Amino acid sequence: MTMDGRAPRMMRLAVIIVSFNTCALLRDCLSSVLASAARTADRLDVVIWVVDNASGDGSAAMVAAEFPSVRLVALDRNVGFTGGNNHALTALGFAVMPAGDPNRAVAPAPTRPGFVLLLNPDTAVAGDALYTMAAFLRDHPAVGACGARLAYGDGAFQHGAFRFPSLAQVALDFFPPARLPGAQRLLDSRVNGRYARSLWDGGAPFAVDFVLGAAMLVRGAAIDAVGGLDDAYWMYCEEMDWCLRLREDGWQVFAVPQAQVVHYAGQSSRQVRWPAYVRLWQSRFRFYDVHRGYYPRGYRRALRWLVKLGLAAQRREMRGAFARGAITGQELADALDALHAVEQM
């Protein structure tokens, strides 16, 4: 019952999980989502969607056999994280094209949930995190999206929200100060786009620039306002772009530390390290170019110069690793090809 004696209103939540060759992790993820949903089934109606990107490890068959209540979309090709999520958003009745696009279809409102959670398959939802995030958005109508407190598989703290990237962050990415005193404090600081650990430990929700797409809850009305994810981001930076578009439309984004999710991190992209690296920089450059109002020409010129220096340093590092016998000739060739591809963007 609510404080005024009325029964709480049922909320509708769609959970979208895009999978690619993470069968065992996906099984555990789905089990955790179902367990979390069961804890508050009287207040939160949860529908789970799995979009499988043509996995070769039996992921789709596992979902069909073991989780019959899950709505499975087994694609015949890999359309990426963004494409997979947009596929489910479209099926849910959302128009994923940007707001204002003349080709944007108007979906029938009754078919759509009030909230949508993007969830990675390499996660496990703890306790009633689903309800905690949905209730926060319900109670804060100016907030368009929120994210959970993340932890690694061993329980260690993981940053789940960040400031929009700066040149300092790019520099620290290429040139991490591993040997300097206080290096870890610098990497965990505002200079590197991180929010203070005390904010996460305090428990109270706090405003952020963007949250990770590993566990990102978005209000349906906000999706209506700004459209879905940008398909040009095959993977990486799509949640950053979405959150900046939300901000530009007047919505706030928050982190909700009381909602906890374990994130094993990078299980799909780790399978293709250097192709994933190229995808990362394709997405980063697009983000900077698309949001020119936020990142003016001078910033983007400085960024290109900094990236050029960073790529040169990485080439030296990879050649040194080959000389020491730490990597094979093929691994060196793959790395140099990827670094060259980034430099030519």
Number of C-alpha atoms within 10 A of each C-alpha: 8 8 7 6 7 8 11 12 11 12 18 16 25 22 23 25 28 24 27 25 20 18 21 14 19 25 18 15 22 24 16 18 23 18 16 20 24 16 15 18 15 13 17 20 16 23 18 20 23 25 24 28 23 19 19 12 13 15 23 24 14 15 21 15 8 12 16 10 12 16 16 19 19 18 15 10 10 15 20 19 26 21 21 23 24 24 20 23 23 16 15 18 17 26 23 23 21 18 15 10 11 8 10 14 13 10 15 10 12 8 11 20 21 19 24 25 24 22 26 26 29 24 26 27 26 15 20 18 23 26 22 18 26 24 14 17 22 15 9 10 12 14 21 25 29 29 29 30 24 27 20 15 16 9 11 9 14 17 18 25 28 18 17 17 16 14 16 14 19 16 17 16 14 16 13 15 15 11 8 9 9 10 13 13 11 16 18 15 14 15 17 22 18 19 21 12 13 8 14 22 11 11 14 11 18 15 14 19 19 27 26 24 21 25 30 23 27 26 23 21 16 21 24 17 19 22 24 23 24 19 18 13 22 20 20 23 23 23 21 22 23 22 27 21 19 23 17 11 13 13 18 21 25 23 28 24 23 19 24 22 27 24 26 20 17 12 16 16 16 12 12 10 15 18 16 17 19 19 19 18 19 20 20 19 16 15 20 19 15 12 13 12 9 12 15 12 13 8 14 16 11 12 19 14 10 16 20 15 14 18 18 14 13 17 16 12 12 18 18 14 14 16 12 10 10 13 14 13 13 10 14 18 13 15 20 19 15 19 21 15 15 19 15 6 10
